[in-house]
Every structure is written in C-alpha cells, then in structure tokens.
Amino acid sequence: MQSIQKLNSASRTTLLLATIAAGILALIMANLAFGTVSIPLESVVNILFRGDDSQVIHQNILLRTRLPQTITALSAGVALSVAGLLMQTLFRNPLAGPSVLGISSGSSLGVAFVVLMAGQAWDISLMRYGIWGELVMMSASLLGALAVLALILMISSRVGGTLSVLIMGVMIGYLANSVIGILKFFSTEDNVHNYVVWGLGSFGRLPLDRALFFAMLALIPSALVLLLSKPLNLLALGDNYARNLGLSINKARFTIILASGILTAIVTTFCGPIVFIGMAVPHFAKMIARTSNHLHLLLICMATGALTGLFCNLAARMPGFDSELPINSVTAFIGAPVVISVILKRRKQSEE
C-alpha cells in the first residue's frame, strides 16, 4: 500500500513539474517578446539560436535587457522560494519568509552605509560612477547580509530553541532598520532617493554576464538544498519526534539557517530586497503538491518560484507602461492575497 502511495505521489510530482515546466517555457518566451517594444517570436528564436544580426535594435533589446532580466527573474524566484520553504518548515510558521532572520535588513544596512554615509561625509553619489558604484553597493550588500547571517548562526549554536532564534532574528532586523532610519535622517535628498530606488528591488540591474553569474550562484545552492529533504521531513513532525529518530536538532537548524541565509543574501545583493515571493510561493506549492515529502515539495517550490519570478517580471513591464514598474509593487500585489488567504484558512480551521 505504501509503495502504491509513493508511486502515486511521485507520478503526481512528475506531472506537476512537467506542467509547470511548460508554463515556464511559455513565460520565458513572453518575457523575451513582450514589452514596450514587441518582438516577434520568430525574431527571438532567430536571434538567440541562429545568431541573426539583421535586426540590430531587436538584438540589442534581447541580449542587453530582456534576456538578462529573464535569467535574473527565474533564478531569484527559485532561490527565494526555496529559502522561504526552509524557514516555514524550520519555524513551523506559515508567515515566515527569507527575510524573517533579518538578513535582508543586514544587506540593506550595508547599502545604506555606503550610499547614505558616502553622500553625507564626502558629498558623492555612487550612482554617478556607473558599474563601479554598483559593484561597491553589491559588495556592501553582501557584507551586510553575511555579517547578520554569521551573527544568527552564532546565536543558533548557543541558544536553545527555534523560537528564540526567530525572535533574535526579528530583533536584529528592527535594529538594522533603526540604524537605516537614522542614516536617512542625516543624509541628502538625492542619496535617500537612490537608496529608496535600490530598496524597491529590480530584476533589470544586471548585464548578461553578471546575470549568468548570479544564476549560477542562486541555482546551485538551491539544488543542493534537496539534500536536506530528509531532515526537513523529520523536523516537520516535531523536534521531539525528530530527536527520537536520531536527528541532531542543533546541527539541522544550523544547516537550514545557513542555506536559507546564503540564498537570501545572494538575491538581495544582486536584486535588492524582493518581498513576498519567498513567503507566498511555498504555500502555493504545498497547495498543488498535496504532499508532506520535502523532496517533492522542494522540486515543486523551485519550479513554482521560477514561474512566479517570470510572471512578476513580465507584469512589471507589460505593454502600455512607459517605464518599468518597481518589482516589489508587483510581488506584493500578487503575494499579499496568498498570505491573507492562508491566515483566513488557518483561522477557519482553528474555529472548527
């Protein structure tokens, strides 16, 4: 009977992955073809796969803007969704997400220091320095995220209880936001504007070579998280049950926080703080997967995250808009209803 159930679960996962993969392929083509300037699908195929350079304008739009954006959106969606599922399983909290431990806030604090303090102390704007200014901001973002991640890992190794780690992470996030608020107060208007623009998030900041590098950094760790499926299955049953089955709770917690933190830090460094994807996508994946096996859940979460990232990127620059919408405006518009429905559903279940 169990083997039949496993077969049915595996078959359902395979069918879902195949269906989502078809949707991902369709959205990739839509992301490449549609925008303020529409490009025929035939031209897209000719430029990408046949090296057609007769349409110079279309080639520049595809290779310099839309292809990097598409790669970035897909990779960020995968990484954030996996990080969100890890956090929701570890803390057994449906409202947990990649930013729950304050890593995104640490990244934002790093950018705030170089953008706001540089303008205040030396009266310079990093935005004027092109790629060098962007590299400084990305380095500061990564250092800030890794510093908070190291602090959280140290706390998790010394403090017993998952709830304590969660509370400490939230408090670290509040402290980082407090320092950012002070820096904003004493900074110039132009630098505050630059920081706010960065904080809105974007999939369109990277050229093709850096988008490919980002994809490698985001997708390889996401795939390696599949190795954590067994510890995640045990943790989902409760700490006592997992401990009785031989799982080292502290070691598993440390590894899960490390994996989620790295994924969150990578995405925030290259794209800015992206909201709601990591919180909403795992719920959608659980709803369609109908399984508690985290191997299947992670695979479906990756595919659904890629689909969501591509859809949000397409919605942010659909024809009819003169400019690209902030990506966080789109992700919040899509993700917030999912989170609200989860809260209402849990309240209804508790009343029953």
C-alpha positions in Angstrom: 0.0 0.0 0.0 2.8 2.4 0.9 4.6 1.6 -2.4 1.4 2.5 -4.3 1.1 5.8 -2.4 4.7 6.6 -3.1 4.2 5.8 -6.8 1.1 8.0 -6.9 3.0 10.8 -5.1 5.9 10.5 -7.5 3.7 10.4 -10.5 1.8 13.5 -9.3 5.0 15.4 -8.8 6.3 14.4 -12.2 3.1 15.6 -13.9 3.1 18.8 -11.9 6.7 19.5 -12.8 6.0 18.8 -16.5 3.0 21.2 -16.5 4.9 24.0 -14.6 7.9 23.5 -17.0 5.7 24.1 -19.9 4.4 27.3 -18.2 8.0 28.4 -17.5 8.9 27.9 -21.2 5.9 30.0 -22.3 6.7 32.8 -19.8 10.4 32.8 -20.9 9.3 33.4 -24.5 6.7 36.0 -23.3 9.4 37.8 -21.3 11.7 37.9 -24.3 9.0 39.0 -26.8 6.7 41.4 -24.9 7.4 44.9 -23.5 7.3 48.5 -24.6 8.7 47.2 -27.9 7.2 43.9 -29.1 9.5 41.5 -30.8 8.0 38.7 -33.0 8.7 35.2 -31.6 10.3 34.2 -34.9 12.9 37.0 -34.4 13.5 36.0 -30.8 14.3 32.4 -32.0 16.5 33.6 -34.9 18.5 36.0 -32.7 19.0 33.5 -29.8 19.6 30.3 -31.7 20.7 31.2 -35.2 22.7 34.3 -34.5 20.6 36.6 -36.7 22.1 40.1 -36.6 19.9 41.7 -39.2 17.6 43.3 -36.7 20.1 45.3 -34.6 17.6 47.0 -32.5 15.8 43.8 -31.6 19.1 42.1 -30.9 20.2 44.9 -28.5 16.9 44.8 -26.6 17.1 41.0 -26.3 20.7 40.5 -25.3 21.2 43.6 -23.3 17.9 43.9 -21.5 15.3 41.2 -21.7 17.5 38.0 -21.6 19.4 39.2 -18.5 16.1 40.2 -16.9 14.6 36.8 -17.7 17.5 34.9 -16.3 17.6 37.0 -13.1 13.9 36.8 -12.5 13.9 33.0 -12.9 16.9 32.5 -10.7 15.7 34.9 -8.0 12.3 33.2 -7.9 13.8 29.8 -7.4 16.2 30.9 -4.6 13.7 32.9 -2.6 11.0 30.2 -2.8 13.4 27.6 -1.5 14.6 29.9 1.2 11.0 30.6 2.2 10.1 26.9 2.4 13.2 26.2 4.6 12.1 29.0 7.0 8.5 27.9 7.2 9.4 24.3 7.9 12.1 25.2 10.5 9.9 27.6 12.4 6.6 25.8 11.6 5.2 29.3 10.9 3.2 29.9 7.7 4.2 33.6 7.8 7.9 33.0 7.9 9.9 34.0 4.9 13.5 34.6 3.7 13.7 38.0 5.5 12.5 36.7 8.9 16.0 36.4 10.3 17.0 40.0 9.4 19.4 39.0 6.6 17.7 41.3 4.1 17.8 44.1 6.7 21.5 43.5 7.1 22.0 43.7 3.4 20.0 46.9 3.3 22.1 48.3 6.2 25.3 47.6 4.2 24.0 49.5 1.2 22.7 52.3 3.4 26.2 52.8 4.9 27.9 53.3 1.5 25.1 55.2 -0.2 23.9 57.5 2.6 27.1 57.9 4.6 29.2 58.4 1.4 26.9 61.2 0.4 26.9 62.8 3.8 30.7 62.5 4.5 32.2 63.1 1.1 29.2 64.6 -0.9 29.4 61.9 -3.6 26.7 59.8 -5.2 27.6 56.2 -6.1 25.0 56.2 -8.9 27.3 58.6 -10.9 30.1 56.1 -11.0 28.3 53.5 -13.2 29.5 49.9 -12.8 32.0 50.8 -10.1 29.3 52.4 -7.9 27.1 49.3 -8.5 29.9 47.0 -7.5 30.5 49.0 -4.3 26.8 48.7 -3.4 26.7 45.0 -4.2 29.8 44.4 -2.1 28.3 46.4 0.8 25.0 44.5 0.5 26.8 41.1 0.5 28.9 42.0 3.5 25.9 43.3 5.5 23.9 40.1 4.7 26.8 37.8 5.6 27.5 39.7 8.9 23.9 39.3 10.0 24.0 35.6 8.9 27.2 35.0 10.9 25.5 36.6 13.9 22.4 34.5 13.5 24.4 31.3 13.1 26.4 32.1 16.3 23.1 32.7 18.2 21.6 29.4 16.9 24.6 27.4 18.1 24.4 28.9 21.6 20.7 29.5 22.2 18.4 26.5 22.6 15.0 26.6 20.9 14.0 27.6 17.4 11.6 30.3 18.7 14.5 32.1 20.4 16.4 32.2 17.2 13.4 33.6 15.4 12.9 36.3 18.0 16.6 37.3 17.9 16.5 37.5 14.1 13.4 39.7 14.1 15.1 42.0 16.7 18.3 42.2 14.6 16.1 43.3 11.7 14.5 46.0 13.8 17.9 47.3 14.9 19.2 47.4 11.3 16.1 49.3 10.2 16.6 51.7 13.1 20.1 52.5 12.0 18.9 52.9 8.4 16.3 55.4 9.6 19.0 57.5 11.4 21.2 57.4 8.3 18.3 58.6 6.2 17.6 61.5 8.6 21.1 62.9 8.3 21.6 62.2 4.5 20.9 64.3 1.5 17.8 64.1 -0.5 19.5 62.7 -3.6 21.1 59.8 -1.7 17.9 59.0 0.1 16.2 58.8 -3.3 19.0 56.5 -4.6 18.7 54.2 -1.6 14.9 54.1 -1.9 15.1 53.1 -5.6 17.5 50.3 -4.7 15.1 49.2 -1.9 12.3 48.8 -4.4 14.1 45.8 -6.0 14.7 45.1 -9.6 15.5 42.2 -11.9 16.9 44.5 -14.5 20.2 45.7 -13.0 22.5 43.1 -14.3 24.1 42.7 -17.8 24.1 39.3 -19.4 27.5 38.1 -18.0 26.6 39.1 -14.4 23.1 37.6 -14.8 24.6 34.3 -15.7 26.9 34.5 -12.8 24.0 35.3 -10.5 22.1 32.3 -11.9 24.9 30.0 -11.1 25.2 31.4 -7.5 21.5 31.1 -6.9 20.6 27.8 -8.7 23.4 25.6 -7.5 22.8 26.1 -3.7 19.1 25.8 -4.4 19.7 22.4 -6.0 22.0 21.3 -3.1 19.1 22.1 -0.6 17.5 18.9 -2.0 20.0 17.0 0.2 18.2 18.5 3.3 14.8 16.9 2.4 15.1 14.1 5.0 16.0 16.4 7.9 13.2 18.7 6.8 10.7 15.8 6.8 11.7 14.9 10.3 11.6 18.5 11.6 8.1 18.8 10.2 7.0 16.1 12.6 8.2 18.0 15.6 11.5 18.3 17.5 10.9 15.5 20.0 10.0 13.0 17.2 12.9 14.1 15.1 15.3 13.7 18.1 14.0 10.3 18.9 14.7 9.2 15.3 18.3 10.3 15.7 18.3 13.8 14.1 20.7 16.3 15.7 18.3 19.3 16.0 21.0 21.9 16.5 23.0 20.7 13.5 20.0 20.5 11.3 18.8 24.0 12.4 22.3 25.4 11.8 22.5 23.9 8.3 19.0 25.1 7.3 19.6 28.6 8.5 22.9 28.7 6.7 21.3 27.5 3.4 18.4 29.9 3.6 20.7 32.8 4.6 23.1 32.3 1.7 20.2 32.2 -0.8 18.6 35.3 0.7 22.0 37.1 0.8 22.7 36.3 -2.9 19.4 37.5 -4.2 19.4 40.7 -2.1 22.9 41.5 -3.2 22.1 41.3 -6.9 18.4 42.4 -7.0 17.7 44.3 -3.8 15.2 43.2 -1.1 12.5 41.2 -3.0 9.3 40.8 -0.9 6.5 38.2 -0.8 7.9 35.6 -3.3 9.6 33.6 -0.6 6.6 33.9 1.7 3.8 33.2 -0.8 5.2 30.6 -3.2 5.8 27.8 -0.7 2.1 28.0 0.3 1.1 27.7 -3.4 3.5 24.8 -3.8 2.1 22.9 -0.8 -1.5 23.5 -2.1 -0.8 22.0 -5.5 1.6 19.3 -4.4 -0.6 17.8 -1.6 2.3 16.0 -0.1 4.5 16.4 3.1 7.5 14.9 1.4 10.0 17.8 1.2 11.9 16.2 -1.7 8.8 16.7 -3.8 7.9 20.0 -2.2 11.3 21.5 -2.9 11.2 20.5 -6.5 7.7 21.9 -7.0 8.7 25.0 -5.0 11.6 25.6 -7.3 9.5 25.3 -10.4 6.7 27.5 -9.0 9.2 30.1 -7.8 10.7 30.3 -11.3 7.2 30.6 -12.7 6.3 33.4 -10.3 9.5 35.3 -10.8 9.0 35.3 -14.6 5.3 36.3 -14.3 6.2 39.2 -11.9 8.9 40.4 -14.3 6.5 40.3 -17.2 3.8 42.1 -15.3 6.3 44.9 -14.3 6.9 45.9 -17.9 3.8 44.9 -19.9 2.9 46.9 -23.0 1.1 50.1 -22.1 3.6 51.2 -19.4 6.1 53.9 -20.4 8.6 52.6 -17.9 9.2 49.5 -15.8 7.2 49.2 -12.5 9.1 48.5 -9.3 9.2 44.7 -8.9 8.2 44.8 -5.2 5.0 46.6 -6.2 4.1 43.6 -8.4 5.3 40.9 -6.0 3.3 42.5 -3.1 0.2 42.7 -5.3 0.4 39.0 -6.1 1.8 37.7 -2.8 -0.3 39.6 -0.3 -3.6 37.9 -1.3 -2.0 34.5 -0.9 -0.8 35.3 2.7 -4.2 36.8 3.6 -5.9 33.6 2.4 -3.6 31.5 4.5 -4.3 33.5 7.6 -8.1 33.2 7.0 -7.9 29.5 6.3 -5.9 28.8 9.5 -8.4 30.9 11.5 -11.3 28.9 10.0 -9.6 25.6 10.8 -9.0 26.7 14.4 -12.6 27.7 14.8 -13.8 24.2 13.6 
